[in-house]
Amino acid sequence: MVELRKRREAPSDIPEPPLKKTMSATKAKSEPEPNAKAGSSANGASKTKAIKVGDIIELEGFGGEVETQDGEKTNLKKLVDESRTGVVLFTYPKASTPGCTTQACLFRDHYAPLTATGYSIFGLSTDSPKSNTTFKTKQNLPYTLLCDPKATLISAIGLKKPPKGTTRGVFVVSKTGKIEAAEPGGPAATLEVVGKSIQNAGVSSSENVEKASGGVERYPQHVEANDTERRGEATPSKGDTDGVRAEVAAEVADTAQKLDEGAED
């Protein structure tokens, strides 16, 4: 008689094979949330919007907070509010270096004609208050220097040089927030851009022209040659300075004449 053996039962504790990740699940992780705003990253940081001449910007909060060489906190809106016509910001990479000294001295020597129409002039860099105070005192600068160590305002006006540098340039904004100028350029070029912006803005009367024309001569170059040579700094050449000076004064005078003629008609 043959004895039948019982078949062994399969063990019940064998683990099931892991499920493969689906393409849809992987894709869902990489896609941004449907509610994310354009121009914003996943962590909520917003991208800086490129600005251009003719744009009207919202001055409130634009560029964040900066401070003067004296340590006073301020911002672009406050500077514009305190001006009569608008604000001129010229940016420079580093205080007391050759190119920046040239640029600062050009704006110093043309301070009167440039401000005759009510624009307030400011230098802007990432330098510390101490460095800018030394720069302002040494070069006898008649305008305030703004310190922007985090480059928030410099970045907002499109003149930040990655990763931590500053592009030399100029930014002009009116009382209404209209951008009159915003571009990079060399020391003399930045001055010329401001001169053209002033020409477009116009002046109120011939009295301003007299002040501007006289002011050109009242702001001679105060950089001492021997001291400049010791520090290895470059100063504006007489031909370059005189040429730009005459051009700025002529532009302001021509604008005033046109306005006066229009008032007589």
Legacy VTK file of the C-alpha trace (Angstrom):
# vtk DataFile Version 3.0
C-alpha trace
ASCII
DATASET POLYDATA
POINTS 265 float
0.000 0.000 0.000
1.504 3.351 -1.124
1.586 6.192 1.428
0.824 9.671 0.041
2.970 12.510 1.343
1.444 15.906 2.096
2.620 18.861 -0.073
4.466 21.538 1.855
2.641 24.828 2.130
4.386 27.967 0.885
5.645 30.177 3.730
3.356 33.158 4.387
6.049 35.588 5.563
7.712 36.204 2.160
7.722 40.031 1.634
6.033 41.459 -1.425
8.305 43.180 -3.995
8.529 47.003 -3.551
6.337 49.132 -5.789
8.140 51.140 -8.461
7.834 54.910 -8.315
5.585 56.186 -11.006
6.598 58.936 -13.386
3.608 60.990 -12.329
4.703 61.019 -8.692
8.231 62.139 -9.612
6.886 64.830 -11.909
4.553 66.130 -9.231
7.489 66.822 -6.924
9.411 68.801 -9.522
6.512 70.999 -10.623
5.817 74.212 -8.641
2.622 74.627 -6.752
-0.224 75.944 -8.913
-0.689 78.909 -6.550
2.951 80.120 -6.840
3.181 83.615 -8.281
5.181 84.348 -11.421
8.588 85.810 -10.641
8.713 84.191 -7.213
10.746 81.185 -6.132
9.446 78.293 -4.048
10.778 79.844 -0.828
8.934 83.094 -1.487
11.918 85.183 -2.587
10.987 87.543 -5.407
13.140 88.224 -8.445
14.297 91.769 -9.178
12.316 93.221 -12.055
14.401 94.871 -14.746
13.799 98.615 -14.959
14.037 100.902 -17.970
13.819 104.581 -18.787
10.222 105.811 -18.828
8.994 103.321 -16.209
7.048 104.624 -13.215
8.250 102.852 -10.091
6.571 102.518 -6.714
8.926 104.488 -4.479
7.601 103.008 -1.239
9.964 100.191 -0.292
11.980 100.403 -3.520
15.544 99.238 -2.893
15.138 98.834 0.846
16.990 100.847 3.451
20.438 102.431 3.165
22.392 104.843 5.358
24.384 108.012 4.857
28.090 108.343 5.582
26.997 109.762 8.953
25.055 106.599 9.784
21.560 108.049 9.259
19.025 105.511 7.963
17.133 106.518 4.835
15.528 105.154 1.654
14.823 106.242 -1.910
11.292 107.465 -1.190
12.508 109.718 1.605
15.278 111.122 -0.585
12.831 111.860 -3.406
10.300 113.412 -1.025
12.959 115.747 0.346
14.089 116.842 -3.132
12.480 119.573 -5.252
12.526 117.745 -8.595
13.956 114.273 -8.121
17.066 112.294 -7.245
20.308 111.467 -9.035
22.213 108.401 -7.828
25.635 107.730 -9.305
27.145 104.390 -8.343
30.835 103.653 -7.876
32.611 100.347 -7.088
34.919 101.444 -4.250
35.592 104.726 -2.482
38.980 106.427 -2.887
40.067 104.360 -5.885
41.246 106.136 -9.072
38.139 105.808 -11.260
35.751 106.496 -8.399
37.735 109.575 -7.361
37.539 110.881 -10.930
33.791 110.312 -11.052
33.124 111.851 -7.633
35.213 114.930 -8.486
33.327 115.457 -11.758
30.015 115.474 -9.914
31.546 117.741 -7.284
32.810 120.258 -9.838
29.397 120.327 -11.580
27.296 120.253 -8.455
25.782 123.736 -8.919
24.560 123.394 -12.531
23.314 119.852 -11.959
21.259 120.841 -8.910
19.974 124.124 -10.386
16.763 122.408 -11.514
16.022 120.904 -8.115
17.588 117.459 -8.469
19.404 116.129 -5.380
22.671 114.288 -6.037
23.937 111.287 -4.078
26.854 108.910 -4.477
25.971 105.242 -3.860
28.254 102.294 -3.089
28.633 99.250 -0.844
31.350 101.013 1.163
31.104 101.424 4.926
30.172 104.763 6.535
33.781 105.128 7.682
35.197 104.659 4.168
32.677 107.038 2.630
33.255 109.658 5.335
36.977 109.596 4.569
36.223 109.802 0.839
33.805 112.717 1.236
36.136 114.671 3.522
39.290 114.076 1.506
37.692 115.096 -1.815
35.569 117.904 -0.342
32.358 116.468 -1.810
29.273 118.724 -1.406
26.762 115.877 -1.629
25.830 112.955 0.625
27.302 109.488 0.070
24.966 106.534 0.607
26.150 103.215 2.050
24.436 100.085 0.729
26.482 97.140 2.092
23.909 94.531 1.033
23.486 96.197 -2.392
19.682 96.177 -2.111
19.220 99.593 -3.709
22.110 99.065 -6.119
20.492 95.824 -7.259
17.047 97.435 -7.555
18.355 100.084 -9.964
20.075 97.414 -12.059
23.701 98.277 -11.266
24.814 95.323 -9.172
27.763 93.348 -10.527
27.589 89.654 -9.505
28.500 88.291 -7.145
29.186 91.207 -4.791
30.404 94.059 -6.963
28.943 97.364 -8.140
28.770 98.557 -11.742
29.651 102.210 -12.250
26.581 103.993 -13.559
23.800 106.466 -12.928
20.103 106.423 -12.022
17.784 109.431 -12.204
14.208 109.399 -10.904
11.644 112.210 -10.764
9.286 113.198 -7.955
6.550 111.122 -9.581
8.713 107.996 -9.669
9.450 108.223 -13.394
12.857 106.857 -14.365
14.670 109.537 -16.370
17.965 107.634 -16.725
19.341 104.237 -15.755
22.538 103.007 -17.360
26.144 102.019 -16.694
29.031 104.173 -17.868
32.431 105.655 -17.159
33.083 108.681 -14.927
32.528 111.330 -17.628
29.738 109.347 -19.317
27.647 109.214 -16.140
27.922 112.986 -15.798
26.832 113.497 -19.400
23.782 111.263 -18.899
22.666 113.380 -15.949
23.231 116.563 -17.959
20.901 115.290 -20.676
18.282 114.300 -18.099
18.400 117.808 -16.653
18.020 119.235 -20.128
14.918 117.120 -20.702
13.499 118.093 -17.311
14.069 121.818 -18.002
14.733 124.696 -15.615
12.255 127.183 -14.217
13.904 130.498 -15.149
16.970 132.314 -16.445
17.976 132.888 -12.815
18.770 129.187 -12.509
21.000 129.413 -15.570
22.986 132.254 -14.047
23.441 130.231 -10.873
24.399 127.173 -12.889
26.849 128.984 -15.132
28.415 130.826 -12.214
28.381 127.666 -10.145
30.536 125.862 -12.669
33.373 128.245 -11.910
32.599 128.365 -8.169
33.334 124.637 -7.867
36.976 124.297 -8.978
38.841 121.057 -8.613
40.080 120.765 -5.024
42.189 117.633 -5.353
45.782 118.387 -4.418
48.121 116.975 -7.055
50.867 115.933 -4.657
48.487 114.150 -2.317
46.817 112.396 -5.245
50.154 111.188 -6.570
51.066 109.777 -3.158
47.897 107.688 -3.105
48.175 106.733 -6.768
44.743 108.150 -7.607
43.698 109.551 -10.967
41.967 112.909 -11.224
39.985 114.299 -14.169
42.170 115.819 -16.868
41.647 119.532 -17.407
40.517 119.031 -21.001
38.015 116.329 -20.058
36.623 118.283 -17.116
36.363 121.596 -18.985
34.681 119.933 -21.940
31.994 118.211 -19.897
31.568 121.339 -17.755
30.909 123.531 -20.803
28.501 120.972 -22.257
26.417 120.723 -19.093
26.239 124.502 -18.660
25.306 124.981 -22.334
22.540 122.371 -22.122
20.989 123.980 -19.063
21.213 127.445 -20.621
19.635 126.267 -23.880
16.743 124.633 -22.015
16.092 127.796 -20.009
16.086 129.928 -23.152
13.510 127.674 -24.808
11.282 127.801 -21.736
11.562 131.593 -21.534
10.686 131.948 -25.231
7.692 129.698 -24.722
6.495 131.814 -21.816
6.565 134.957 -23.986
4.399 133.436 -26.760
LINES 1 266
265 0 1 2 3 4 5 6 7 8 9 10 11 12 13 14 15 16 17 18 19 20 21 22 23 24 25 26 27 28 29 30 31 32 33 34 35 36 37 38 39 40 41 42 43 44 45 46 47 48 49 50 51 52 53 54 55 56 57 58 59 60 61 62 63 64 65 66 67 68 69 70 71 72 73 74 75 76 77 78 79 80 81 82 83 84 85 86 87 88 89 90 91 92 93 94 95 96 97 98 99 100 101 102 103 104 105 106 107 108 109 110 111 112 113 114 115 116 117 118 119 120 121 122 123 124 125 126 127 128 129 130 131 132 133 134 135 136 137 138 139 140 141 142 143 144 145 146 147 148 149 150 151 152 153 154 155 156 157 158 159 160 161 162 163 164 165 166 167 168 169 170 171 172 173 174 175 176 177 178 179 180 181 182 183 184 185 186 187 188 189 190 191 192 193 194 195 196 197 198 199 200 201 202 203 204 205 206 207 208 209 210 211 212 213 214 215 216 217 218 219 220 221 222 223 224 225 226 227 228 229 230 231 232 233 234 235 236 237 238 239 240 241 242 243 244 245 246 247 248 249 250 251 252 253 254 255 256 257 258 259 260 261 262 263 264
